[in-house]
């Protein structure tokens, strides 16, 4: 090997080493920045199927032992979707084992949740059912966060938003949602008219007398519609279906063909109902006759005088 060839080889090895070092450093930095928790997790106390823990840096979490793998997937699905569109909700990761246990071979599917600030809701607010009646609508006027959370529940058919799953942070004046393990449950999709929150909201809005709405109620409905638009644009049925499948893979769970078919039908049906709801909400505040509408022009166009009409016919017959 001559000097030139040897020198080139040394340069190539040096470049490769530097590139490799840079890649390893970048991956380590990325992993560090994206770490959900820092092991080990220490148990503070346990209550039923929920364990309260803290990591090596003192950050608090909740470990949940769901009644089924499907509930764990639904919980992670709902929370991650809500978080991605800017709704105040706890972060949730799904594991095929118990991250707080030294026995990593337990094969017990769990979910790890960040702890939201504040206390369980005790205010005079009630958004159970999303937007199904006047009480819900009145509650939505109290805070913009409630409008966003109700929209999320309607979009994902999460029917379990009792006040224990709603926290209020008095210091920062914010509402936070938790517990999404009832997200898009296929058993609610049955019969001629499925008992979904989207259908209930449609029934309520269709029969709503817009002339009786207060300004606060109109504003609340606008906020609900705005969040629904975020959700429909970010998570159409196919995206929802793929995200659920991906979460299932993380815990080595595979849905049967029938289960997947039912879920696909549910998400497509629910999406269409949400679009119908959006359409009504988008036109709820428009006047019956706008200055540009055909109806307005026909109703308000000036009629010719009797003299002008007579003159017209005299001209025609002359």
N, C-alpha and C positions, 0 to 999 in steps of 0.2 A: 504494500500500500504506500503510495507516494505521500508527500507532505500535504499536498492540497486536498487529496481525498480524505486523509486522516483528520485534517482540520475541519472539513465539512461535516464529517461524522460526529466530531466532538460538539460542533455548533448545533447540529440536529438533536443530539442527546440532551444538550442544555436547554434548548427550546422546549423539548418534550417534557423535561423535568419541571420547568417553570410553569408550563401549561397545566400539567397534572397537579402541581401544588396549588395553583390558583383554583382549579376545579374542586379539589378536596376542601380547600378553605371556604369557597363559596357555598358548597353543599352543607358544611358544618354550620356556617353562619345562618343559612336558610333554615336548617333544622332547628337551630336554637331559637330563631325568631318565631317559628311556627309551632313551638312546643305548647301543647294544650295544658300540660301540667308537668311538674318536676318531681320525679319519684324520689323517695317513697311517699305513699299516701298514708297518713296516720289517722286512725279512727278516733273521732271525738265522742260520738254516741250514735246509737242506732234506734230507729223508731219504725217498727213493722218492717216493710220491705224497702225501707229507705235508710241509708247510712250517711252520716255527716262526717266528712273527712277534711283534712288539710294537707297540702303538699309540702315539699322541703322548704319552700319559700313562705309558707304560712298562708298561701292562697286557699280559700275555702271552696269546697265542692260538695256535691251530693251524688252518691252512688245509688242508682235505682235498680232493683231486681224485678223486672217486669213479669207479669203473669204469663207472657209468651214472647217468643222472638218477634212475632208480627207487631206486638205493641211497642217493642223497643225500636223497631224500624220506623213505625209511624211517629213515634216521639221525636226521633232524630230528624225525620223528614220534615215535619211541621216546624220544628224549631229552626232548622237550617234555612228553610225557605223564608220564614219570617225575618230572621236576622239579615238575610241577603238583600231584602227590600227596605231595610231601615226601621223595622218595628222593634220596640223595646221588648226583648225576649231573651231568656237565658240561652247561652251557648250549650249545645249538646253534641257529644261524641259517642259513637256506639262501639262496643268492644265484644269480641267473641269469648271473653273471659272476664274475671273480676280484677280490675286494675289495682284495687286496694288490698288484694290478697297475695300472699307469698306463693300460693299454689296456682301457677299459671296454666296448669293442665286441667282445671276444673270444667272447662268448656261451658261455662255459665254466661250466657249473653247478658250484658249489662249496659247501662247508659250512664255516662258521667256528665253532670250538669254544673255549670257555674251557678253561684248563689246570687240572686238578684237583690238589689237594695230595697229597703223599706219593709213594710209589714203587710200581712194579709188585708185585703180591702174590707173596710168596715163602713165605708161611706154609703150614702144613699144612692148607690149606682147599681144597675142590674143589666148586664149585657148577655146573660145566658140565653142562647138561641140566636145571637147575632142581631138581627133586625126583624123580629117577627111581630112586634106589637108596639103600641104607643109608649109603654113603659121603657122599652129598649131605646126608642128614639129620644125620649126625654133624658135618659141617662147619657146618651152620646153627646148631648149639648154641654155636658159639664167639663169635658176635657178632650182635646184633639187626639190624645193617645188612645182613648177608648174607641174612637172612630176607626183608627188604624187596626186595632186588635180585633174589633168586630168584623171588619172587612176580611182579615186573615181567616177568622173562624168560618165566615160564610164561604170563602173561596175553597177552604180545605175541609168543609163540613165538620169542623170540630165542635161537637155539641156539648162539650163538658166544661164550659167557661163559667163555673160557679165562682163565687167570690174568694174561695180558698185558692183558686188558680189565678188570682189577680192581685198583684202587690202594688202598694202606693208608697213612693219615696217622697215623704213630706219635705225634706230638705231641698231636693231638686225639682219638686213638683212634677213628678213623672210616674206614669203607670207602667208596670212591667207584667208581661204574661209568662206563665210557666205551664208545663204539662200539656203536651200535644199528642199524647198516645192514643187519642180517639180520632186521629186524622184519617179521613177518607176510608171509613169502614164499610166494606162491601155489603154487609148484612142490612144496611139502611137503604140500599138500592134495590127495592122490590116493589111489586104491585104496579098498577096503572100510573099512579102518581107517587113516586118515592118520597119518603119522609126526610128530605134534605133541607138544610138551612137555606139554600138558594131558592127552593120552591116556597118556603115560608116567607122569605123576604119579598119574593115576587107577589105573592098574594097580598101582603100588607101594603106594598107600594102601589099596586094596581087599584086598591080600594081606598087609597089615601086621598082626602080632599085637599088639594094643594092650596086652596084659598084659606084654609084654616092654619096653615103652617106659620110658625113664628120665624123670625129672621135667624134665630139660633138653630132652629131645626133645619132650615134650609142649608145653613152653613155646615151643619153636621153631615147631612146627606151628600153634600159636595165633597167633603173630606173622605167619606166612605167610598164614593165613586172614584176619587183620585187614587186611592190605594188599590182598589180593584183593577184599575187600569195598569198599575205597576205589575200586579200579579198576573194578569192575563197576558201581558206582553212578555214577561220574563219566564213564565211557567205555563205554556200551553200544554195540552194533554200529553203529547209525545215526550216533552221534557220532564214532566212529572213522572211518567212511566219509567223513563230511563234512570231518573234519580233514585226512585225506589229500588229498582233492580241493582243499581250500584251499591246502595246501602246494604242490601241483602247479601251481596257478594262479600262485603267486608266482614260479615259474621257467618259466612259459608252457608247461607240459607238460600234455597231455590224454591220459588213459587211454582206450583203446578200450572199446567197450561190452562186449566179451568179457572184457577185463581187469577192468573194474569189476564185472561179474557174478561172476567167480571170487573177487574180493576180498570181495564182499558175502557169498557163500556161506561163505567161509573164516571171516570174523569172526563170523557167526551160529552156525556149527557150533562154533567154538572157545569162544564165549561160553557155549553150552549145556554143554559139557564142563567149563568152569570152574565153572559153577553146580552141577553134579553133584559136583565136587571139594569145593566149599565146603560142600555139604550133608553130605558124609561127615566132613569136618574138624570141622564144628560139632557133630556128635554123637559124635565119636570118644572124648570124655572122659566121656560119660554112662554110668552103671552100667546093666547089662542090665535090672535091675529097680529102678525108682525107687519111693519110697513112694506115689506118686500113680498109678502105672501099674496097668492092669487085671490084667496078669500077676502083679504083686507081690501084689495083693489076693487073687487066686484061689489063689496059691501059699501065702500065709501066713494065710488066714482060718482061724479056729479051728473044728475039726470038733466037732459035738455028741457028747456021751458016749453010750454004749450005753443007759444008763438013760433019758436024755432021749429017745432015739429010740423006745424001747419005750413010754414015757409018751405020746408023740405019737400013736402008732398006736392005743393003748388009748382015747385021747380020741376019735379019729376014728371008732372002731367002736362007741362007747358010745351 
